Amino acid sequence: MRAALQQPDVLRAVESAADIDVVTVGKAALPMLLATHDVIRGVRIRRIIGIANHPMDTQPVGVEWHITPHPVPDDRSVAAAKAVMDVATAASPRDRLLVLMSGGASAMMALPAPGISLDEKRVTSRRLLQSGAEVHHLNTVRKHLSAIKGGQLAAATRAWVVTLAISDVVGDDPSAIGSGPTVPDATTFADALAVLERYGGTSSYPDAVVKHLRDGANGIIAETPKAGDLRLARTAVRVIGGSRVAVEGARAAAESLGYAVQVTDEPVIGEARSAGEALAESASRGAGAGAPPLCMLSAGETTVRVAGSGRGGRNQECALGMVRRLSTLGRPAVGASVGTDGIDGPTDAAGAIVDTTTLSRAQAAGLDAPERYLDDNDSYVFFDRLGDLIRTGATNTNVGDLQVILIG
């Protein structure tokens, strides 16, 4: 964070400002703010707004701190977003708006578009998530139901906008981090309508939402700002961290323990249980007799199609998907899938750990087959009974999910 702020172009932008307003939003809002406060101390800062899902123990003087929920926004999320828009619209062309983005920002800073209620937006997001919608598809809809996402924050200000972002999304696309409030949006209202059709059909969503998207597709409502929009001509965005940071840290740790390391370049996406099965199958190909100890690393963000009534998260389902294949590996092996934010779904776990004995231990404990727990989306109960949940507590940052398999 400090290194990014000390880059010459960022320093020039900050030091040449008449006034600077700082907006920090997401799970890493506090550490990003503290690092920023240290680096730009002495520069005139007019207003600082922080938005996170946790209280602030160490608070620089003058910070307006908003505690908002994640992953479902409420009225506090709307109040925080309105405060940010007030800052943006009040700035002059000689000012700078420094935006510090991190995972969770989409929910923590929410401002429904005119004619859409917060509840209608929440219902839409919830149904998309339960249908297993990919993050890109979810963000496409979010941007077109919002008055701040999809470049609309940057379009609302006359100030120069500098955004530093820690990515929690596959591919580190700036327009997907926090749904890109300061970045041009390549998606359209028509794309958003297509997402609803793909995940249940428009009849499954609130009438006001469908009408709003159709009005936009028909040109009645203005599109989100696109590339080349003059309102976004004075913006700069830099991604300063992402999943590769976690992967490289894990690589260094594994190598220090004597493991050969194999990193999967392609992101792990798709249905969580299927991703776990595929990872375990890949591990079986590296588990030949006489092969050296191997660490397999991957990262990404899977989805869960909710069909049951159980409890769990995508990392727990990914880990549960590994169980059956790991039990037949023929060599000792252990695997895990973990959310780097320390939170996996609506649970107190970050993920779960499995090994070549998980299946036999589950049978000895009287648990049903792993497939039964997957079908009921009840991976939490399976791993809790075995004592194999990973509980780290909230880490106050997020660079996606990390999967690790150790063999031999």
C-alpha positions in Angstrom: 0.0 0.0 0.0 2.7 2.4 1.0 4.7 1.5 -2.1 1.7 2.2 -4.4 1.2 5.6 -2.8 4.8 6.5 -3.2 4.8 5.9 -6.9 5.7 9.2 -8.7 2.5 9.6 -10.6 0.4 9.0 -7.5 2.5 11.4 -5.4 2.3 14.1 -8.1 -1.5 13.8 -8.2 -1.7 14.1 -4.4 0.8 16.8 -3.9 -0.7 19.1 -6.7 -4.2 19.1 -5.2 -5.9 22.0 -3.7 -7.7 19.7 -1.3 -7.9 15.9 -1.0 -10.9 13.8 -0.1 -10.3 10.2 0.9 -12.8 7.4 0.6 -11.8 4.0 1.8 -14.3 1.1 1.5 -14.2 -2.6 1.9 -12.8 -5.3 4.2 -9.4 -3.8 4.1 -10.6 -0.2 4.5 -8.9 0.3 7.9 -5.3 -0.9 7.0 -5.5 0.9 3.7 -6.5 4.1 5.4 -3.8 3.9 8.1 -1.1 3.3 5.4 -2.4 6.3 3.4 -2.6 8.6 6.4 1.1 7.9 7.1 2.3 8.5 3.6 0.3 11.7 2.8 0.7 13.3 6.2 1.2 17.0 5.7 -0.9 17.2 2.6 -4.2 19.0 3.1 -7.0 16.4 3.6 -10.4 17.9 3.7 -12.6 14.9 4.4 -12.0 11.2 5.1 -14.8 8.6 4.8 -14.3 5.0 5.9 -16.7 2.2 5.2 -16.2 -1.3 6.5 -18.1 -4.1 8.3 -16.2 -3.7 11.5 -15.5 -0.9 14.1 -12.3 1.2 14.0 -10.0 0.8 17.0 -7.3 3.1 15.8 -8.9 6.1 14.2 -7.0 9.1 12.8 -8.5 12.5 13.7 -11.4 13.6 11.5 -12.4 10.2 10.0 -16.1 9.7 9.4 -16.4 5.9 9.9 -19.4 4.0 8.7 -20.0 0.4 9.9 -22.1 -1.4 7.2 -23.0 -5.0 6.7 -21.7 -7.6 4.4 -22.8 -9.4 2.2 -26.3 -8.0 2.4 -26.6 -4.2 2.4 -29.0 -2.2 4.6 -29.9 1.4 5.3 -26.4 2.0 6.7 -24.9 1.0 3.4 -27.1 3.6 1.7 -26.2 6.3 4.2 -22.5 5.6 3.6 -22.9 5.8 -0.2 -24.8 9.1 0.0 -22.0 10.5 2.1 -19.5 9.5 -0.5 -21.6 11.0 -3.3 -21.9 14.3 -1.3 -18.1 14.4 -1.1 -17.7 13.7 -4.8 -20.2 16.3 -6.0 -18.8 19.0 -3.8 -15.2 18.7 -5.1 -13.7 21.2 -7.6 -11.5 20.5 -10.6 -8.5 21.5 -8.5 -9.2 18.8 -5.9 -8.4 15.1 -5.7 -10.6 12.2 -4.7 -8.5 9.3 -3.5 -10.5 6.1 -3.5 -9.2 3.0 -1.7 -11.1 -0.1 -2.7 -11.1 -3.7 -1.3 -13.3 -6.8 -1.2 -16.8 -6.4 0.0 -17.2 -2.8 -1.2 -20.2 -3.6 -3.4 -22.4 -4.4 -0.4 -20.9 -2.0 2.0 -21.5 1.1 -0.2 -24.9 0.6 -1.9 -27.1 3.3 -3.5 -30.1 2.0 -5.4 -31.0 3.7 -8.7 -34.0 6.0 -8.7 -37.2 3.9 -8.7 -35.5 0.9 -7.1 -35.9 0.2 -3.4 -33.0 -1.3 -1.4 -35.2 -4.3 -0.6 -35.8 -4.9 -4.3 -32.1 -4.8 -5.0 -31.4 -7.2 -2.1 -34.0 -9.7 -3.3 -32.5 -9.6 -6.8 -28.9 -10.1 -5.5 -30.1 -12.9 -3.1 -31.9 -14.8 -5.9 -28.9 -14.5 -8.2 -26.5 -15.8 -5.5 -28.8 -18.7 -4.7 -29.0 -19.6 -8.4 -25.2 -19.9 -8.6 -24.6 -16.7 -10.6 -21.0 -15.9 -11.3 -19.6 -12.7 -9.8 -19.3 -11.1 -13.2 -23.0 -11.7 -13.9 -24.0 -10.5 -10.4 -22.0 -7.3 -10.9 -23.5 -6.7 -14.3 -26.9 -6.5 -12.6 -25.7 -4.6 -9.6 -24.2 -1.8 -11.7 -27.4 -1.3 -13.5 -29.5 -1.1 -10.4 -27.1 1.4 -8.8 -26.5 5.1 -8.7 -22.9 4.8 -7.7 -21.4 1.7 -9.2 -20.2 1.2 -12.8 -18.3 4.4 -13.0 -21.1 6.6 -11.7 -19.1 7.8 -8.6 -16.3 9.2 -10.9 -18.8 10.6 -13.3 -20.4 12.6 -10.4 -17.3 14.6 -9.5 -15.2 17.3 -11.1 -12.1 16.3 -9.2 -9.3 14.2 -10.4 -9.9 10.6 -9.2 -7.1 8.2 -8.1 -8.2 4.7 -7.2 -6.0 2.1 -5.5 -7.6 -1.3 -5.3 -7.0 -4.7 -3.7 -8.6 -7.2 -5.8 -10.9 -10.0 -4.6 -12.1 -11.0 -8.1 -10.8 -13.5 -10.6 -8.7 -11.7 -13.2 -8.2 -8.5 -11.1 -10.6 -6.6 -13.5 -10.9 -3.1 -11.9 -14.4 -2.7 -13.1 -15.4 -5.8 -11.1 -13.7 -4.7 -7.8 -16.5 -3.2 -5.7 -18.5 -3.1 -9.0 -16.2 -0.5 -10.3 -17.6 2.9 -9.0 -14.7 4.8 -10.6 -14.2 2.7 -13.7 -15.9 2.6 -17.1 -18.5 -0.1 -17.4 -18.4 -2.4 -20.5 -21.7 -4.1 -19.6 -25.2 -2.8 -20.6 -28.8 -2.9 -19.4 -29.4 -5.5 -22.1 -26.6 -7.6 -20.6 -28.2 -7.3 -17.1 -31.6 -8.4 -18.5 -29.9 -11.5 -20.1 -28.4 -12.4 -16.7 -31.9 -12.4 -15.1 -33.1 -14.6 -18.0 -30.2 -17.0 -17.5 -30.8 -17.4 -13.7 -34.5 -18.1 -13.4 -36.1 -15.8 -15.9 -37.3 -12.2 -15.4 -40.6 -13.4 -13.7 -38.5 -14.5 -10.8 -37.4 -11.0 -9.9 -39.2 -7.9 -8.6 -41.3 -6.1 -11.2 -39.6 -2.7 -10.6 -36.2 -4.2 -11.2 -37.3 -5.8 -14.5 -39.0 -2.5 -15.6 -35.9 -0.5 -14.8 -33.6 -2.8 -16.8 -36.0 -2.8 -19.7 -36.3 1.0 -19.7 -32.5 1.1 -19.8 -32.2 -1.4 -22.6 -34.8 0.7 -24.5 -32.8 4.0 -24.0 -35.3 5.5 -21.6 -32.7 5.5 -18.8 -29.1 6.6 -19.5 -26.5 3.9 -19.6 -23.6 3.6 -17.1 -20.4 5.5 -18.2 -18.5 3.7 -20.9 -14.9 3.9 -22.1 -14.3 7.3 -23.7 -16.8 9.1 -21.5 -15.4 12.5 -20.9 -16.6 12.5 -17.3 -14.1 9.7 -16.6 -11.2 11.3 -18.5 -9.6 12.4 -15.3 -9.4 9.1 -13.5 -6.5 6.7 -12.8 -6.9 3.2 -11.4 -4.2 0.9 -10.1 -4.7 -2.7 -8.8 -2.1 -3.0 -6.0 -2.8 -6.6 -4.8 -4.8 -9.7 -5.6 -4.9 -13.5 -5.3 -1.3 -13.9 -6.7 0.0 -12.3 -3.5 -1.6 -15.1 -1.5 -0.4 -17.8 -3.9 3.2 -16.5 -3.9 3.2 -16.4 -0.1 2.0 -20.0 0.0 4.6 -21.0 -2.6 7.4 -19.5 -0.5 6.2 -21.3 2.6 5.9 -24.6 0.8 9.3 -24.4 -0.7 10.8 -23.6 2.6 9.4 -26.9 3.9 10.9 -28.9 1.0 7.9 -29.3 -1.3 8.1 -29.0 -5.0 5.3 -26.5 -5.9 2.9 -26.7 -8.8 0.7 -23.6 -9.4 -2.4 -23.8 -11.4 -2.4 -20.7 -13.6 -6.1 -20.9 -14.6 -8.5 -19.5 -11.9 -10.7 -22.0 -10.0 -14.2 -21.1 -10.9 -17.6 -22.8 -11.5 -19.6 -25.0 -9.1 -17.6 -25.4 -5.9 -18.2 -29.2 -5.5 -17.1 -29.8 -9.1 -14.0 -27.7 -8.6 -13.0 -29.7 -5.6 -13.4 -32.9 -7.5 -11.3 -31.6 -10.3 -8.6 -30.4 -8.0 -8.4 -33.8 -6.3 -8.3 -35.6 -9.6 -5.5 -33.4 -10.7 -3.7 -34.3 -7.4 -4.0 -38.0 -8.2 -1.9 -37.4 -11.4 0.9 -36.0 -9.3 0.8 -38.7 -6.6 2.7 -41.5 -8.4 4.9 -43.8 -6.4 8.4 -42.3 -5.8 7.3 -38.8 -6.7 8.7 -36.1 -4.4 6.5 -34.3 -1.9 4.3 -31.9 -3.9 2.3 -28.8 -3.0 -0.4 -27.9 -5.5 -1.7 -24.3 -5.3 -4.6 -22.6 -7.0 -6.9 -19.6 -6.4 -10.2 -18.3 -7.7 -13.8 -17.9 -6.7 -16.3 -20.7 -7.1 -20.1 -20.6 -6.9 -22.7 -22.6 -5.0 -26.1 -23.4 -6.4 -28.3 -23.5 -3.3 -30.7 -26.4 -3.6 -30.8 -27.7 0.0 -31.5 -26.2 3.5 -28.1 -26.8 5.1 -25.3 -24.5 6.1 -21.9 -23.9 4.5 -19.9 -21.9 2.1 -18.2 -22.3 -1.3 -14.8 -23.2 0.3 -16.4 -25.8 2.5 -18.2 -27.3 -0.5 -15.0 -27.2 -2.6 -13.2 -29.1 0.2 -16.0 -31.6 0.5 -15.8 -32.2 -3.2 -12.2 -33.4 -2.7 -13.0 -36.1 -0.1 -14.0 -39.1 -2.3 -11.1 -38.9 -4.7 -8.5 -38.1 -2.0 -9.5 -41.3 -0.1 -8.3 -43.4 -3.0 -5.0 -41.5 -3.7 -2.6 -44.2 -2.5 -0.3 -41.7 -0.8 -0.8 -39.5 2.3 -2.4 -36.2 1.2 -4.1 -33.2 2.7 -6.2 -30.5 1.0 -7.9 -27.3 2.0 -9.9 -24.5 0.4 -10.0 -21.2 2.4 -11.4 -17.7 2.0 -8.6 -15.2 2.6 -11.1 -12.9 4.3 -11.6 -15.6 7.0 -15.4 -15.8 6.2 -16.9 -18.5 4.1 -20.6 -18.0 3.5 -22.9 -17.4 6.5 -20.6 -19.3 8.8 -17.9 -18.7 11.4 -15.4 -20.7 9.3 -13.0 -19.6 6.6 -13.1 -23.0 4.9 -12.2 -26.7 5.6 -9.4 -29.2 5.6 -9.6 -32.7 4.2 -7.1 -35.6 3.9 -6.9 -39.2 2.8 -8.6 -40.4 6.0 -11.5 -38.0 5.9 -13.9 -40.5 4.3 -13.1 -43.3 6.7 -13.2 -41.0 9.7 -16.6 -39.7 8.6 -17.9 -43.3 8.3 -16.6 -44.2 11.7 -18.4 -41.1 13.1 -21.7 -42.3 11.7 -21.9 -39.5 9.1 -23.7 -40.0 5.8 -21.8 -40.0 2.5 -20.3 -36.6 1.5 -22.6 -36.4 -1.5 -25.7 -36.2 0.8 -24.2 -33.2 2.6 -23.3 -31.6 -0.8 -26.9 -32.1 -2.1 -28.2 -30.4 1.0 -25.6 -27.6 1.0 -24.7 -28.8 4.5 -20.9 -29.0 4.3 -20.5 -27.1 7.6 -22.1 -29.8 9.6 -20.0 -32.5 8.0 -16.7 -30.8 8.8 -17.8 -29.5 12.2 -18.5 -33.1 13.3 -15.0 -34.1 12.3 -13.3 -31.0 13.8 -12.0 -30.1 10.3 -13.3 -26.6 9.9 -10.7 -23.8 9.5 -11.5 -20.9 11.8 -9.2 -17.9 11.4 -11.6 -15.1 12.3 -12.0 -12.1 10.0 -8.7 -11.0 8.4 -10.0 -7.6 7.4 -8.8 -8.1 3.8 -9.8 -10.3 0.9 -7.9 -11.5 -2.2 -10.2 -14.3 -3.1 -10.0 -18.0 -2.2 -6.9 -20.2 -2.0 -6.8 -24.0 -2.5 -3.8 -26.1 -1.2 -3.1 -29.8 -1.7 -0.1 -31.4 -0.1 1.0 -34.9 -1.3 3.6 -37.1 0.3 
